[in-house]
Amino acid sequence: MADIRYADRLLILKNSSSIAVAEKAAALKKQGKEVIDLSWGEPDIKTPENIVNAGIEALKKGYTRYTNSRGILELREAIANKLKNENGVSYDPNTEIFVTPGGKQAILYALLAFINKGDEVLLIDPSWLSYEDMVNLCEGVAVPVPTKPEENFKIHISEIKKRITPKTRAIIINNPCNPTGMAIDRAELEELAKIAEEHNIFVISDEIYEKILFDGRSFTSMAAINGMRERTILINGFSKSYAMTGLRIAYIAAPKNIVSNMIKLQQHSASSAASVSQYMALEALTGPQDFLPKLNKLYETRRDYFDVKIKTVPGFSWVRPQGTFYGMLNTSKFAKNSLEASNILLDRFCIATVPGSAFGASGENHIRVCLIIENNIMDKVFECLRQL
Ligand SMILES: Cc1ncc(COP(=O)(O)O)c(C=O)c1O
């Protein structure tokens, strides 16, 4: 037996809870059980045909080679146009944008670029579970900023302020938020901007769910707030908006000096995003956009359906999401904590969910449900909840 000694950094990392649930769900499926999977964070619809065709065309043309580490210029230009026209922020496509193999990789690059051992990174609690592990991987210290379900998991600037120390280097915001669906409005971003400037804090702004916002809410990018372009690492991508999760394609926009340093991380790891995915992303941005409001409406209708139905199940409530395709369902009625709740649902009813505690202490007593199934299948979930 080889004497395997892992590096400390590997041992720091936890196994992703959502992957653990997915594996358990897959095992049940293998046994022939019908699993209702509410754990998976990706759209349940197909990638639009024009985008798929652009990929086929790209492959036929032989675009299968390395590209510039920053990504093909046409895509960077399309991203710059999008950011200017939709978000009101100007970035130079030559020097201030780079395309990454997924948003996850982009967030890791941002942390690797700024976080030294012991540097503190503020995370809104609950937040997407990979943030904390990525901070740990960079030997930083994740500092949770609690929020409350009874307040829609709204961010309180006073709670952020209380946790700022001389070691605070960055805050990660995700607007709207996975797992809570909470949206951050312009006024709140402005408040956040004030403290970021006052304390010289960088904002890693994960805008990956930008296009999934309900009730007529409009989206404001952190970088569009006065003075914030200089201290924001803007991250956005194609996985969620354009149903392109498996194509692993996203981007970073940041000031020139930051990008010219950060790009080294990509040069020495991924080299570039996959060329075919870049051409598909180019089509996503420059092709028809009528798909986007339709998709948003679909998620909003599902949110509304869940909202009406859950009120008819005695003892249950959820935090009505303002965006994304996630929601947090309170499980106090049938379990002492969220892990137990998630296990009961999977073991007894073959319903896969992620325990809220995986996203931080403020997520306890909740499970994250993904509204990525048709309403008639969701009805089965309500039937099961009634039995608890
Ligand atoms: C909040 C958040 N950020 C980033 C990502 C990463 O997306 P991708 O790597 O597919 O671009 C996800 C995926 O689930 C997410 O939920």
The ligand as a Tripos MOL2 file, in Angstrom:
@<TRIPOS>MOLECULE
LIG
   16    16     1     0     0
SMALL
NO_CHARGES

@<TRIPOS>ATOM
      1 C1        -23.9550   31.3520   -6.4660 C.3       1 LIG1
      2 C2        -23.2560   30.6270   -7.5460 C.ar      1 LIG1
      3 N1        -22.1580   31.1720   -8.0700 N.ar      1 LIG1
      4 C3        -21.4720   30.5430   -9.0240 C.ar      1 LIG1
      5 C4        -21.8750   29.3190   -9.4980 C.ar      1 LIG1
      6 C5        -21.0250   28.6600  -10.5330 C.3       1 LIG1
      7 O1        -21.6110   28.5450  -11.7350 O.3       1 LIG1
      8 P1        -20.7640   28.0030  -12.9800 P.3       1 LIG1
      9 O2        -19.4460   27.5250  -12.4600 O.co2     1 LIG1
     10 O3        -21.5820   26.9130  -13.5540 O.co2     1 LIG1
     11 O4        -20.5970   29.1740  -13.8820 O.co2     1 LIG1
     12 C6        -23.0150   28.7120   -8.9860 C.ar      1 LIG1
     13 C7        -23.4350   27.3760   -9.4400 C.2       1 LIG1
     14 O5        -24.2350   26.7070   -8.8460 O.2       1 LIG1
     15 C8        -23.7440   29.3880   -7.9880 C.ar      1 LIG1
     16 O6        -24.8560   28.8890   -7.4770 O.3       1 LIG1
@<TRIPOS>BOND
     1     1     2 1
     2     2     3 ar
     3     2    15 ar
     4     3     4 ar
     5     4     5 ar
     6     5     6 1
     7     5    12 ar
     8     6     7 1
     9     7     8 1
    10     8     9 2
    11     8    10 1
    12     8    11 1
    13    12    13 1
    14    12    15 ar
    15    13    14 2
    16    15    16 1
@<TRIPOS>SUBSTRUCTURE
     1 LIG1         1 GROUP 0 **** ****
